Each structure stands twice: as structure tokens, then as C-alpha cells.
């Protein structure tokens, strides 16, 4: 199943997730569920199809923010697909999906480079893992670009330390907002901040809760 044209664009837009699974009904179901969350999803029925697509693209472009790979795939095992993705240096956080998550399968997947191992029967956890992983990956790419610009500037050691601390704080807040669908109240509780303190930090870092809100719904971010 080939992705639509333009997926490789690095311009801001919806989060982009690839799903590799040989079960057509599961692939359709997961695609619909992720799409309802505002995520652009593209499916592949096996690992070689995904790898062949990526091999034809600009290696510098960020094609996907997260990739979900089933462990039990034909022709090429899921952990082999994950390892191949890592070998290509693709900046993707891989979440492995499988109907059975046994100790051996999880160990192989994590050894290959998967950050998360979630069973197919845990549908909502799987969807949330993909969404949050994609949001954090998108933020890390943006952070890498900011670090490059910062490195080109002449700054003091104190400014370097302040910048690193600010980037670490930014990623924590992005993770919490993604987990909480842009709810400042819930993210503040998760981070052990009070709401007004978190909002001030978000304003200083240029973060908007609305960017993480469920499609069609407003966040509880204060109006400007």
C-alpha cells in the first residue's frame, strides 16, 4: 500500500505514522482509529514494502514520525524490519505491535531498536503510544534544528547550559501535553506543576496546548 504523494515533506502538518501489518482488517481498523485522532496514516502489508518505499525517498527528509511494526510478519520478521530501519539511520521511534507479547518477542524487538512493545489486543494503548511517540519524535526533530542554529551562534557556556535545560524542559512538557490531549490542567498534574506555572513555562517556550488537542475540540489553554 503506497503512501500518498507529498508524505515526505518536512513542512509542519499532521503527525505521520506508518503501520506495517499483514492483516488487512486490522490495518484498516488501526488506520481509521489513528486518522480520527488527526494522524496521517499509511499502511504497508510487509516490511520489504516499507523499506522499498523509504529506499526511494530523500534520506534527509522526515517521512514518518513513528512506525508501528507487527512482530509476526511474513517474509521478514518484525524485529528484522525494526533493525533494518535503524541500519538506515531513519529518525523514527518504532513501536512494535503484536497479538502476543511474550518475553522473547519483546526482548528481540527492544534489542532491534523498538522503544515500546504493545499487544494488538490493547487497542487504545496502542493508539495512544503511536500518537505520543510521534509527537515526541516531531519535537525532537525540531529541537535538533534549534540546536544546529544555536551551535552556529557565538554564545557563552552559561547560555549553552541554559539552552540545554530549556530543551529538556520543553520535551517533558510536549510529552505531557501529548499524553493529556492538550489539557493544561492534566499536564500540570502529571508534571507536578500548578496550572499557572505550567502555562507561564509554555508561553516562554512558545508551546500551545491547542496543537495537542483532540481534533475538533478546544484545549483548556487560557485565551490570550
Backbone as JSON, one array per atom type, in Angstrom:
{
  "sequence": "XXXXXXXXXXXXXXXXXXXXXXXXXXXXXXXXXXXXXXXXXXXXXXXXXXXXXXXXXXXXXXXXXXXXXXXXXXXXXXXXXXXXXXXXXXXXXXXXXXXXXXXXXXXXXXXXXXXXXXXXXXXXXXXXXXXXXXXXXXXXXXXXXXXXXXXXXXXXXXXXXXXXXXXXXXXXXXXXXXXXXXXXXXXXXXXXXXXXXXXXXXXXXXXXXXXXXXXXXXXXXXXX",
  "N": [[0.86, -1.18, 0.0], [1.01, 1.94, -1.1], [2.25, 5.09, 0.1], [0.63, 8.3, -0.05], [1.35, 10.93, -2.44], [3.73, 13.43, -1.54], [4.11, 12.89, 1.13], [6.63, 12.86, 2.17], [7.3, 15.44, 2.77], [8.83, 17.97, 4.79], [7.48, 20.0, 5.92], [5.43, 21.69, 8.4], [2.62, 19.94, 9.72], [0.0, 17.43, 9.95], [0.69, 14.77, 12.31], [2.61, 11.95, 11.24], [2.29, 8.59, 10.63], [3.45, 5.32, 10.03], [2.18, 2.08, 9.41], [2.87, -1.3, 9.68], [1.59, -4.26, 8.78], [0.28, -7.49, 8.13], [-2.34, -8.18, 8.22], [-5.2, -7.36, 6.74], [-7.71, -6.4, 7.73], [-7.14, -5.6, 10.35], [-5.25, -3.66, 9.81], [-6.79, -1.76, 8.41], [-8.62, -1.06, 10.45], [-6.96, 0.02, 12.49], [-5.83, 2.14, 11.08], [-8.1, 3.75, 10.61], [-8.75, 4.42, 13.26], [-6.48, 5.86, 14.16], [-6.54, 7.94, 12.3], [-8.84, 9.28, 13.08], [-7.85, 10.58, 15.24], [-6.54, 12.63, 14.08], [-4.21, 11.96, 12.76], [-2.01, 11.34, 10.07], [-2.01, 8.46, 8.34], [-0.3, 5.7, 6.92], [-0.3, 2.56, 5.39], [1.48, -0.57, 5.18], [1.8, -3.82, 3.86], [3.84, -5.56, 4.42], [7.24, -5.81, 5.69], [9.34, -5.48, 3.67], [7.98, -3.89, 1.76], [7.65, -1.4, 3.03], [10.38, -0.76, 3.47], [11.3, -0.69, 0.85], [9.88, 1.49, -0.15], [10.95, 3.59, 1.46], [13.6, 3.49, 0.64], [13.53, 4.68, -1.8], [13.16, 7.32, -1.29], [14.18, 10.7, -0.37], [16.87, 10.6, 1.75], [17.31, 12.51, 3.67], [14.91, 13.59, 4.32], [12.1, 13.76, 6.54], [10.06, 11.27, 6.76], [8.22, 9.81, 8.31], [6.79, 10.09, 11.57], [6.49, 8.17, 13.47], [6.67, 4.6, 13.53], [4.77, 1.72, 13.36], [5.17, -1.67, 13.88], [4.26, -4.95, 13.21], [5.06, -7.91, 14.97], [4.77, -10.51, 14.0], [5.24, -11.12, 11.02], [5.08, -11.96, 7.5], [7.71, -13.23, 5.42], [9.65, -11.4, 6.37], [10.64, -10.91, 9.57], [9.17, -8.95, 12.25], [11.05, -7.83, 14.09], [13.3, -7.9, 12.51], [12.65, -6.05, 10.56], [12.54, -3.72, 12.11], [15.22, -3.56, 12.91], [16.39, -3.13, 10.41], [15.38, -0.62, 9.81], [16.72, 0.9, 11.7], [19.34, 0.54, 10.81], [19.35, 2.06, 8.54], [19.48, 4.55, 9.53], [17.21, 6.06, 10.03], [15.31, 8.61, 11.48], [13.25, 7.55, 13.39], [10.96, 6.61, 15.88], [10.25, 3.46, 16.84], [7.39, 1.59, 17.46], [6.51, -1.54, 18.51], [4.08, -3.85, 17.47], [1.95, -6.54, 18.33], [-0.1, -9.5, 18.42], [0.54, -11.18, 20.4], [2.56, -10.74, 23.14], [5.3, -11.91, 24.13], [8.02, -12.85, 26.34], [10.36, -13.4, 24.82], [9.76, -12.33, 22.28], [9.42, -9.62, 22.92], [11.96, -9.01, 23.92], [13.58, -9.44, 21.63], [12.54, -7.44, 19.97], [13.09, -5.05, 21.37], [15.86, -5.21, 21.45], [16.38, -4.92, 18.78], [15.71, -2.29, 18.44], [13.23, -1.17, 19.09], [11.2, 1.09, 20.92], [8.88, 0.75, 22.33], [6.67, -1.9, 23.26], [3.7, -3.22, 22.48], [0.66, -5.0, 22.84], [-1.63, -6.17, 20.3], [-4.21, -6.55, 21.2], [-4.53, -4.62, 23.07], [-5.87, -2.15, 22.24], [-6.47, 0.69, 22.59], [-4.28, 1.54, 24.1], [-2.29, 1.03, 22.27], [-2.9, 2.85, 20.21], [-2.65, 5.29, 21.6], [0.05, 5.13, 22.3], [1.29, 5.27, 19.8], [0.51, 7.84, 18.97], [1.58, 9.6, 20.98], [4.29, 8.92, 20.85], [4.87, 9.73, 18.22], [4.41, 12.5, 18.42], [6.42, 13.28, 20.23], [8.68, 12.54, 18.78], [8.48, 14.27, 16.58], [8.89, 16.7, 17.92], [11.51, 16.29, 18.79], [12.92, 16.32, 16.41], [12.53, 18.99, 15.65], [13.87, 20.17, 17.78], [16.49, 19.36, 17.26], [17.04, 20.88, 15.02], [16.93, 23.43, 16.17], [19.1, 23.23, 17.91], [21.19, 23.08, 16.08], [21.09, 25.62, 14.89], [21.64, 27.12, 17.15], [24.2, 26.28, 17.79], [25.68, 27.48, 15.83], [25.78, 30.08, 16.56], [27.55, 32.58, 18.45], [27.97, 31.95, 21.67], [27.93, 32.07, 25.29], [29.25, 29.8, 27.84], [27.39, 29.61, 29.88], [25.05, 30.3, 28.55], [24.86, 28.14, 26.82], [24.37, 26.05, 28.63], [21.93, 26.93, 29.71], [20.34, 26.8, 27.44], [20.34, 24.02, 26.92], [19.01, 23.08, 29.2], [16.54, 24.31, 28.85], [15.65, 23.04, 26.51], [15.38, 20.4, 27.42], [13.35, 20.73, 29.29], [11.31, 21.56, 27.62], [10.81, 19.25, 26.07], [9.8, 17.52, 28.03], [7.4, 18.82, 28.67], [6.08, 18.75, 26.21], [5.74, 15.99, 25.94], [3.98, 15.5, 28.11], [1.74, 17.09, 27.41], [1.0, 15.84, 25.04], [0.3, 13.32, 26.02], [-1.94, 14.03, 27.47], [-3.83, 15.06, 25.73], [-3.58, 17.83, 25.2], [-4.56, 19.07, 27.46], [-4.06, 21.47, 29.79], [-4.5, 21.48, 32.52], [-4.46, 18.69, 33.21], [-1.89, 18.01, 32.29], [-0.34, 19.61, 33.95], [-0.8, 18.41, 36.45], [0.38, 15.93, 35.93], [3.04, 16.66, 35.65], [3.56, 17.68, 38.08], [3.24, 20.44, 38.52], [1.74, 23.65, 39.2], [-1.16, 24.93, 37.52], [-0.98, 27.6, 36.51], [1.74, 28.07, 36.65], [2.73, 26.14, 34.84], [1.55, 27.1, 32.49], [2.88, 29.55, 32.21], [5.46, 28.61, 31.72], [5.03, 27.25, 29.31], [4.34, 29.42, 27.66], [6.74, 30.83, 27.67], [8.32, 29.03, 26.29], [7.11, 28.93, 23.87], [5.06, 27.12, 23.36], [1.91, 25.73, 22.45], [-1.06, 24.55, 23.78], [-3.21, 23.88, 22.23], [-2.21, 22.67, 19.97], [-2.0, 20.04, 20.6], [-4.48, 19.14, 21.12], [-7.47, 17.13, 20.97], [-8.78, 16.38, 17.73], [-11.13, 18.72, 16.51], [-11.86, 19.61, 18.98], [-11.53, 21.99, 21.63], [-8.69, 23.08, 23.56], [-7.93, 23.44, 27.1], [-6.49, 25.71, 27.39], [-5.63, 28.97, 28.51], [-7.26, 31.88, 27.2], [-5.75, 34.26, 25.0]],
  "CA": [[0.0, 0.0, 0.0], [1.95, 3.03, -1.21], [1.81, 6.33, 0.66], [0.24, 9.34, -0.99], [2.41, 11.86, -2.8], [3.94, 14.55, -0.64], [4.28, 12.48, 2.51], [7.98, 13.12, 2.64], [7.53, 16.85, 3.05], [9.2, 18.28, 6.16], [6.68, 21.13, 6.35], [4.53, 21.36, 9.51], [1.36, 19.34, 9.3], [-0.4, 16.38, 10.87], [1.65, 13.72, 12.62], [2.6, 10.93, 10.2], [2.6, 7.28, 11.18], [3.37, 4.16, 9.13], [1.79, 0.83, 10.08], [3.25, -2.48, 8.9], [0.84, -5.41, 9.28], [-0.22, -8.28, 7.0], [-3.76, -8.44, 8.42], [-5.88, -6.2, 6.13], [-8.78, -5.86, 8.56], [-6.52, -4.88, 11.46], [-4.61, -2.48, 9.24], [-7.85, -0.77, 8.16], [-9.17, -0.61, 11.72], [-5.99, 0.88, 13.16], [-5.72, 3.35, 10.27], [-9.27, 4.6, 10.89], [-8.66, 4.92, 14.63], [-5.45, 6.9, 14.2], [-7.0, 9.07, 11.49], [-9.79, 10.04, 13.89], [-7.05, 11.41, 16.13], [-5.88, 13.65, 13.28], [-2.9, 11.47, 12.31], [-1.92, 10.86, 8.69], [-1.54, 7.08, 8.46], [-0.09, 4.95, 5.68], [-0.06, 1.17, 5.73], [2.27, -1.45, 4.34], [1.43, -5.17, 4.25], [5.0, -6.29, 4.92], [8.42, -4.98, 5.9], [10.02, -5.08, 2.44], [7.25, -2.82, 1.08], [8.04, -0.16, 3.7], [11.79, -0.47, 3.22], [11.45, -0.32, -0.56], [9.4, 2.87, -0.29], [11.9, 4.51, 2.06], [14.84, 3.48, -0.14], [13.34, 5.53, -2.97], [12.95, 8.69, -0.86], [15.32, 11.5, 0.06], [17.22, 10.14, 3.1], [17.33, 13.64, 4.6], [13.54, 14.0, 4.63], [11.46, 13.04, 7.65], [8.84, 10.74, 6.15], [7.27, 9.37, 9.33], [7.1, 10.47, 12.95], [6.53, 6.9, 14.21], [6.35, 3.43, 12.71], [4.28, 0.56, 14.11], [5.54, -2.88, 13.15], [3.8, -6.21, 13.8], [6.15, -8.89, 15.11], [4.53, -11.75, 13.24], [5.09, -10.75, 9.62], [5.61, -12.92, 6.53], [8.92, -12.93, 4.63], [10.65, -10.66, 7.14], [10.09, -10.74, 10.91], [9.07, -7.57, 12.7], [12.3, -7.34, 14.68], [14.24, -7.68, 11.41], [12.24, -4.77, 9.95], [12.97, -2.65, 13.02], [16.68, -3.47, 12.81], [16.71, -2.53, 9.11], [15.09, 0.81, 9.91], [17.83, 1.51, 12.43], [20.54, 0.49, 9.98], [19.25, 3.14, 7.57], [19.61, 5.84, 10.21], [15.96, 6.81, 9.96], [14.96, 9.16, 12.8], [11.9, 7.09, 13.7], [10.78, 5.83, 17.09], [9.44, 2.32, 16.41], [6.58, 0.88, 18.45], [6.23, -2.87, 17.96], [2.75, -4.34, 17.81], [1.76, -7.97, 18.11], [-1.22, -10.09, 19.15], [1.12, -11.83, 21.58], [3.8, -10.09, 23.56], [5.98, -12.8, 25.06], [9.32, -12.34, 26.74], [11.33, -13.5, 23.74], [9.41, -11.36, 21.24], [9.7, -8.27, 23.41], [13.41, -8.85, 24.0], [14.1, -9.28, 20.27], [12.12, -6.15, 19.45], [13.85, -3.98, 22.03], [17.25, -5.33, 21.0], [16.43, -4.4, 17.41], [15.59, -0.84, 18.48], [11.89, -0.7, 19.42], [11.08, 1.75, 22.21], [7.67, 0.28, 23.01], [6.11, -3.17, 22.82], [2.3, -3.17, 22.89], [-0.13, -6.04, 22.19], [-2.74, -5.73, 19.46], [-5.46, -6.57, 21.95], [-4.57, -3.38, 23.85], [-6.05, -1.23, 21.12], [-6.34, 2.1, 22.94], [-2.89, 1.79, 24.48], [-1.52, 1.04, 21.03], [-3.18, 4.12, 19.53], [-2.05, 6.37, 22.4], [1.51, 5.01, 22.2], [1.69, 5.78, 18.48], [0.29, 9.3, 18.92], [2.53, 10.29, 21.84], [5.62, 8.69, 20.28], [5.0, 10.58, 17.03], [4.51, 13.89, 18.85], [7.74, 13.49, 20.82], [9.66, 12.46, 17.69], [8.39, 15.54, 15.84], [9.53, 17.72, 18.74], [12.96, 16.06, 18.82], [13.47, 16.81, 15.14], [12.57, 20.45, 15.74], [14.92, 20.51, 18.73], [17.77, 19.18, 16.58], [17.23, 22.06, 14.17], [17.25, 24.56, 17.04], [20.48, 23.05, 18.4], [22.1, 23.41, 14.98], [21.14, 27.09, 14.79], [22.28, 27.64, 18.36], [25.63, 25.96, 17.73], [26.31, 28.41, 14.89], [25.86, 31.4, 17.19], [28.59, 32.71, 19.46], [27.3, 32.05, 22.96], [28.75, 31.73, 26.45], [28.99, 28.49, 28.42], [26.14, 29.73, 30.64], [23.95, 30.27, 27.58], [24.76, 26.76, 26.34], [23.71, 25.28, 29.68], [20.54, 27.37, 29.78], [19.66, 26.29, 26.26], [20.14, 22.58, 27.11], [17.97, 22.91, 30.22], [15.27, 24.71, 28.24], [15.24, 21.99, 25.58], [14.93, 19.25, 28.2], [12.05, 21.09, 29.86], [10.36, 21.61, 26.52], [10.43, 17.88, 25.7], [8.93, 16.99, 29.09], [6.07, 19.43, 28.55], [5.48, 18.2, 24.99], [5.31, 14.62, 26.26], [2.81, 15.56, 28.98], [0.6, 17.62, 26.65], [0.57, 14.79, 24.11], [-0.37, 12.3, 26.82], [-3.19, 14.57, 28.04], [-4.64, 15.69, 24.68], [-3.51, 19.28, 25.27], [-5.17, 19.6, 28.69], [-3.05, 22.08, 30.66], [-4.77, 21.02, 33.89], [-3.97, 17.32, 33.39], [-0.44, 18.0, 32.12], [0.25, 20.2, 35.16], [-0.8, 17.37, 37.49], [1.35, 14.9, 35.56], [4.38, 17.2, 35.83], [3.63, 18.22, 39.45], [3.25, 21.9, 38.48], [0.41, 24.21, 39.23], [-1.57, 25.26, 36.16], [-0.47, 28.9, 36.07], [3.18, 27.92, 36.46], [2.94, 25.44, 33.58], [1.19, 27.97, 31.37], [3.97, 30.52, 32.03], [6.56, 27.89, 31.08], [4.64, 27.03, 27.92], [4.42, 30.7, 26.95], [8.16, 31.15, 27.49], [8.89, 28.09, 25.32], [6.38, 29.03, 22.61], [4.23, 25.93, 23.17], [0.47, 25.93, 22.51], [-1.78, 23.33, 24.11], [-4.15, 23.57, 21.14], [-1.53, 21.82, 18.98], [-2.09, 18.66, 21.06], [-5.88, 18.86, 21.45], [-8.18, 16.17, 20.12], [-9.36, 17.05, 16.58], [-12.5, 19.2, 16.67], [-12.11, 20.03, 20.35], [-10.65, 23.03, 22.14], [-7.94, 22.77, 24.76], [-8.3, 24.3, 28.23], [-5.48, 26.74, 27.46], [-6.25, 30.29, 28.69], [-7.33, 32.74, 26.0], [-4.78, 35.36, 25.01]],
  "C": [[0.9, 1.23, 0.0], [1.4, 4.3, -0.6], [1.45, 7.34, -0.42], [1.42, 10.24, -1.29], [2.5, 12.96, -1.75], [4.16, 14.16, 0.8], [5.65, 12.83, 3.03], [8.27, 14.56, 2.95], [7.88, 17.06, 4.51], [8.42, 19.47, 6.68], [5.78, 20.71, 7.51], [3.21, 20.82, 8.98], [0.97, 18.28, 10.29], [0.73, 15.39, 11.14], [1.49, 12.61, 11.6], [3.1, 9.61, 10.77], [2.47, 6.21, 10.1], [3.03, 2.93, 9.96], [2.14, -0.32, 9.16], [2.55, -3.69, 9.51], [0.25, -6.15, 8.09], [-1.69, -8.66, 7.16], [-4.56, -7.24, 7.9], [-6.94, -5.59, 7.03], [-8.21, -5.07, 9.74], [-5.89, -3.58, 10.97], [-5.63, -1.39, 8.99], [-8.39, -0.19, 9.46], [-8.23, 0.36, 12.43], [-5.83, 2.2, 12.4], [-6.87, 4.3, 10.55], [-9.18, 5.22, 12.29], [-7.64, 6.05, 14.75], [-5.87, 8.14, 13.42], [-8.0, 9.92, 12.26], [-9.08, 10.95, 14.89], [-6.25, 12.47, 15.35], [-4.52, 13.25, 12.76], [-2.99, 10.98, 10.87], [-1.26, 9.49, 8.71], [-1.38, 6.46, 7.09], [0.34, 3.54, 6.04], [0.76, 0.43, 4.7], [1.97, -2.88, 4.8], [2.61, -6.06, 4.62], [6.19, -5.34, 5.03], [9.12, -4.55, 4.62], [9.32, -3.94, 1.69], [7.6, -1.46, 1.7], [9.48, 0.21, 3.37], [12.04, -0.07, 1.78], [10.99, 1.11, -0.79], [10.43, 3.87, 0.25], [13.2, 4.59, 1.27], [14.76, 4.4, -1.35], [13.23, 7.01, -2.6], [14.26, 9.39, -0.51], [15.67, 11.1, 1.49], [17.23, 11.25, 4.14], [15.93, 14.06, 5.02], [12.97, 13.15, 5.75], [10.11, 12.53, 7.17], [7.8, 10.34, 7.18], [7.73, 9.83, 10.7], [7.12, 9.24, 13.86], [6.16, 5.78, 13.25], [5.92, 2.3, 13.64], [4.54, -0.69, 13.29], [5.03, -4.11, 13.9], [4.98, -7.18, 13.88], [6.0, -10.06, 14.15], [4.21, -11.44, 11.79], [5.63, -11.85, 8.7], [6.89, -12.38, 5.87], [10.02, -12.22, 5.4], [10.05, -10.37, 8.51], [10.08, -9.27, 11.33], [10.35, -7.02, 13.28], [13.36, -7.11, 13.61], [13.93, -6.37, 10.69], [12.74, -3.61, 10.8], [14.49, -2.45, 12.94], [17.1, -2.81, 11.5], [16.43, -1.04, 9.11], [16.22, 1.53, 10.63], [19.09, 1.57, 11.6], [20.55, 1.6, 8.94], [19.35, 4.52, 8.21], [18.36, 6.68, 10.16], [15.58, 7.32, 11.34], [13.52, 8.84, 13.17], [11.91, 6.35, 15.03], [9.81, 4.71, 16.75], [8.69, 1.73, 17.59], [6.18, -0.45, 17.84], [4.85, -3.32, 18.4], [2.65, -5.83, 17.49], [0.57, -8.46, 18.9], [-0.73, -10.8, 20.39], [2.42, -11.12, 21.9], [4.44, -11.0, 24.6], [7.37, -12.24, 25.37], [10.33, -12.33, 25.62], [11.05, -12.47, 22.65], [9.72, -9.95, 21.66], [11.2, -8.02, 23.46], [14.02, -8.64, 22.62], [13.77, -7.89, 19.72], [12.91, -5.0, 20.06], [15.32, -4.02, 21.61], [17.41, -4.76, 19.6], [16.27, -2.89, 17.37], [14.21, -0.31, 18.8], [11.89, -0.04, 20.79], [9.9, 1.23, 23.02], [7.23, -1.05, 22.42], [4.69, -3.24, 23.37], [1.52, -4.25, 22.14], [-1.27, -5.48, 21.37], [-4.06, -5.69, 20.22], [-5.61, -5.34, 22.84], [-4.72, -2.2, 22.89], [-5.83, 0.23, 21.51], [-4.93, 2.45, 23.37], [-2.0, 1.87, 23.25], [-1.67, 2.36, 20.3], [-2.51, 5.27, 20.28], [-0.53, 6.34, 22.31], [2.0, 5.58, 20.87], [1.6, 7.3, 18.44], [1.34, 10.05, 19.74], [3.96, 10.13, 21.31], [5.87, 9.59, 19.08], [5.18, 12.04, 17.43], [5.88, 14.2, 19.43], [8.82, 13.44, 19.74], [9.67, 13.74, 16.87], [9.09, 16.65, 16.61], [11.05, 17.54, 18.76], [13.62, 16.5, 17.52], [13.58, 18.33, 15.15], [13.68, 20.91, 16.68], [16.31, 20.38, 18.1], [18.07, 20.37, 15.67], [17.58, 23.28, 15.0], [18.68, 24.45, 17.56], [21.49, 23.42, 17.33], [22.23, 24.93, 14.84], [21.87, 27.69, 15.98], [23.77, 27.42, 18.33], [26.38, 26.93, 16.81], [26.5, 29.8, 15.48], [26.99, 31.41, 18.22], [27.91, 32.95, 20.81], [28.24, 31.63, 24.07], [28.4, 30.34, 26.95], [27.68, 28.5, 29.19], [24.94, 29.65, 29.7], [23.76, 28.87, 27.01], [24.02, 25.9, 27.36], [22.23, 25.64, 29.78], [19.73, 26.82, 28.61], [19.36, 24.8, 26.42], [19.03, 22.32, 28.13], [16.6, 23.26, 29.65], [14.75, 23.65, 27.28], [14.72, 20.76, 26.31], [13.55, 19.51, 28.8], [10.97, 21.08, 28.78], [9.89, 20.2, 26.14], [9.52, 17.26, 26.75], [7.51, 17.53, 28.97], [5.36, 18.9, 27.31], [4.95, 16.8, 25.26], [4.03, 14.65, 27.09], [1.58, 16.06, 28.23], [0.08, 16.58, 25.65], [-0.18, 13.69, 24.85], [-1.78, 12.74, 27.21], [-4.06, 15.28, 27.02], [-4.7, 17.21, 24.84], [-4.17, 19.88, 26.49], [-4.07, 20.15, 29.6], [-3.25, 21.62, 32.1], [-4.18, 19.64, 34.13], [-2.45, 17.24, 33.26], [0.25, 18.58, 33.35], [0.29, 19.19, 36.29], [0.24, 16.3, 37.19], [2.78, 15.35, 35.84], [4.6, 17.77, 37.24], [3.87, 19.72, 39.45], [1.85, 22.39, 38.79], [0.12, 24.75, 37.83], [-0.96, 26.57, 35.67], [1.03, 28.83, 35.82], [3.48, 27.22, 35.14], [2.62, 26.33, 32.4], [2.28, 29.01, 31.12], [5.16, 29.86, 31.33], [6.27, 27.64, 29.6], [4.77, 28.3, 27.1], [5.87, 31.06, 26.67], [8.78, 30.28, 26.4], [8.17, 28.14, 23.96], [5.52, 27.82, 22.32], [2.76, 26.28, 23.32], [-0.22, 24.6, 22.76], [-2.7, 22.9, 22.98], [-3.52, 22.65, 20.1], [-1.65, 20.35, 19.34], [-3.53, 18.24, 21.36], [-6.47, 17.84, 20.49], [-8.83, 16.91, 18.95], [-10.81, 17.46, 16.83], [-12.83, 19.67, 18.07], [-11.09, 21.09, 20.76], [-9.88, 22.52, 23.35], [-8.43, 23.67, 25.89], [-7.26, 25.39, 28.45], [-6.15, 28.1, 27.63], [-6.22, 31.08, 27.41], [-6.33, 33.86, 26.14], [-5.52, 36.69, 25.02]]
}
